[in-house]
Amino acid sequence: MAVAGERAPSIAPVAASPLREVLAIASFRRFLAAQFLSALVNGTLRFVLVWLTLELTDWKPAVGLVGLALGVSALMVAVPAGAISDRVDRRSLFVRLSAVTTAVLVSATVLVATDRAGVAMVALHAAALGALLAAVSPAVQAMVPALVPRERLMNGVALQLISMNVAMMMGALAGGAAIAIAGDAGGLGLLAILEGLATVLMLAVRLPESPQPAATERTRLRADISEGLRWAVAHEPVRSLLGVMLVVGFIWSGVQLLLPDLAREELGTGAFAASVLFAPLGLGMLTTSLALANRAAVARRGRLLAIVFTVNAGPLVALIGLSRSYAFTLALMAVWGVGGGIVMTMQRTLLQEHTPDRLMGRAMGLNTLGMLGSFPLAAAVASGLTAVVGTGPALVAMGLATAAMAAAMTLRRPILTA
């Protein structure tokens, strides 16, 4: 039996490879399935909301405003949610928040189906959904070290990222297909069904028992949050790794916001063809994450992270902004995904290895803040640049800025030696 509060214990090898060994853990398989569906909702949501906004108005800054609504709410709840996930049962927290998310998606579906949705209503639902998705994310990330042996953490992280990131990338494809088949309401209805299934699947996950502090021992939530922030700022490479996620979230959000409009205006595509552009990104991430999931170890992980992040993240996006060929854009997205799989796996593995269990939820809350909370910044930048120079040049500018930030963030000793 697991000792309360400790990471998942080591287990005797039961399979011929690290990948199969981790997948032999039943609760981890159920966890992967549940978070895959929830991540599919997350990935589809942004595409559906962006496309719905484009259908409702020709005012281009409206997309950025909806993005701000989605991201600002995430910005507000990510860190407190991390602190809460260190206090309560993380599986139960996921189940409750997922059920509420399902209800909000049903509400949005009904409003769109009855032609009562306007930009303001879309923004309101985006704010609610952004808050809910950000609130559950720290708990999901913090569950992995409890479900797999410590020596298989990189493999567990890689598998979770395969599930989560491929789902998020493929979500755009699912959203585009649903919109093409059943309209905007159909896309939202699909999300409600998927989130409901995720709720049911998570009920079957079993985590090692973790002691919860008695009421008399608990500090105020604000004190817990402050402790987590102080620890993260004071410790390297944690501080730099969280910065990496902030930059990743910025450029990914920019691509999510601008690529659909670029596809429609410059490449001449409809909703489904625009959504297909995200599929090679998911496939590229799947390729590298799967390779990492089946490796027993990777040497010089920090150096690998720094090099790939600097070379891959920004320059590829700049080229996407310059491309006027649908096929070339598909190829660029695939290459971007290959590098993204390496960056995401190394960043999360190193972050969790350098974080004590009692602070895991708070560290993952800050990680979520970087990914989701950067969305308002990206939305504001994308909206402003698009209004001045257009969609393609806006992507180029954001890509070049990302390349500079990636180099400054990772080509330093704390990351290179991690």
Secondary structure, 3 states (H helix, E strand, C coil): CCCCCCCCCCCCCCCCCHHHHHHCCHHHHHHHHHHHHHHHHHHHHHHHHHHHHHHHCCCCHHHHHHHHHHHHHHHHHHHHHHHHHCCCCHHHHHHHHHHHHHHHHHHHHHHHHCCCCCHHHHHHHHHHHHHHHHHHHHHHHHHHHHHCCHHHHHHHHHHHHHHHHHHHHHHHHHHHHHHHHHHHHHHHHHHHHHHHHHHHHHCCCCCCCCCCCCCCCCCCHHHHHHHHHHHHHHCCCHHHHHHHHHHHHHHHHHHHHHHHHHHHHCCCCCHHHHHHCCHHHHHHHHHHHHHHHCCCCCCCHHHHHHHHHHHHHHHHHHHHHHCCCHHHHHHHHHHHHHHHHHHHHHHHHHHHHCCCHHHHHHHHHHHHHHHHHHHHHHHHHHHHHHHHHCHHHHHHHHHHHHHHHHHHHHCCHHHHCC
